Amino acid sequence: MSKLKYYIKSFRLRTLPLSVSGILTGIFLASASGNFNIWIFVTAITTTLCLQILSNVSNEYGDSMNGVDNDSRIGPVRALQPGGLTLKNLKQMIILFIILSLVSGICLIISSFGTLFCVGGWTMLALGILAIIAAVKYTVGKNNYGYKGLGDIAVFIFFGWVSTAGVYYLATHTLVLSVFLPASAIGMLSMGVLNVNNIRDRENDKEYGKNTLVVKMGEHKAKIYHLFLISGAWCLLFLYSLLHNKGVTSWIYLLVLPMFVFHLIAVYRSSGRKLDVQLRNLSLMTLLLTVLFGISLII
């Protein structure tokens, strides 16, 4: 029991709301076309939570092995730092959540197609395996891509396209190009969360060789990049609503636009530890935006 709180800390619970945003968007889009399936919803949420926890635990393991998680780091204290867990404990958790992600993902595919043995089933299984590899290889191993500035691309693909368009396909067995507008918006907002995290940790990451995109471009350009990500995401949602305009109800999600404006101002004015609250805020705002956007689709 004494280790339980450290295991929970390694899950990084505050990142979980962001991880379900893409799934919810895909489910709402499918529901708007008359294709809601409760089992797809439940297994998709379970799968993405397992993948997110796998990513978080792997990230802590990799950063600890590379010396990035240390006493100089600005962000929250990790489970390894006070000696609550060992590297062996984290490795065991990585293995556990790889298994849970696979089992949950297979249940999701069967919920959609009724079988694993079909073209759609094999395709989604392959994407699931790629998602597991991406979750682990972000910071683990010699060829990890997070230390090469490629984390943003992976977040866009898996948090945006795979999450949103993937669950839409599982629910409807079809894909329409317009789905990639909100899918890309969620991907860009997720990149924004990663960007705030990397701006906060820039100095420590630079010192220990974690060459994130922020380390490569510098803090000032990273904040301009952040403006592009947030405003770009909103433009994509606007475009989708224009293409599927059902009147005033299509624009309910505009209620949260001022929150994003205040967020951009706060990010521009802040640095270091003061950005930590904006990381949490953007995650929660993205989830709230997702819910309101979904409501605008189905009413």
FENHU-V207062 format. One line per field, one symbol per residue. psi: psi as a letter, one per 30 degrees, with the letter a starting at -180 (. if undefined). burial: # if it has 9 or more other ideal C-beta (glycine too) atoms within 8 Angstrom, else .. Layout:
psi=???
burial=???
This chain:
psi=effefeeeeffieffeeeffeeeeeeeeeeefggikjeeeeeeeeeeeeeeeeeeeeeeeeeeeeggejaffkeakklfeeggelleeeeeeeeeefeeeeeeeeeeeeeeefflfileeeeeeeeeeeeeeeeeegefklehkffggggeeeeeeeefdeeeeeeeeeeefglkkefffeeeeeeeeeeeeeeeeefeegeeeeeeggjileeeefleeeeeeeeeeeeeeeeeeeeeeeefhkgafffgeffffeeeeeeeeeeeefllbfffeefeeeeeeeeeeeeeeeeefef.
burial=..#..##.####..#################....##..##.######################.#.###..#....####..##.#.###.##..##.###.##########..#...###.##.###.##.#######...####.#.##.###################......########################.###.#.######...#..##.###.##.###.##.###..#.....#.##..##.##..##.##..#....##.####################..
